[in-house]
Amino acid sequence: MNKANGYIDVYNTCRNQILNGEISSGERLPSIRELAKFRNVSMVTAQRAVAKLQQDGYIKSNGRHGCVVINEWMEPAKNRVSRHEE
């Protein structure tokens, strides 16, 4: 893994798990510490990946209770389809 882009690798892995339904809406994402250990990256790298997932609308933070997957990322596509059907 390229260390400079390590957070992108972690981000892509988590995002793909969300998109493929391996982690469903409402499920907790592994903690920063768990992600860092499992993906063999620093906690800062794991934090950057989680921050990007949150920024892109795949997860929301519950503060000290971790992050959960949300399905709001699917809403714009649903809205576009319904507008075309009208």
Secondary structure, DSSP 8 states (H G I E B T S, - for coil): --GGGHHHHHHHHHHHHHHTTSS-TT-B---HHHHHHHHT--HHHHHHHHHHHHHTTSEEE-GGG-EEE-SGGGHHHHHHHHHHH-
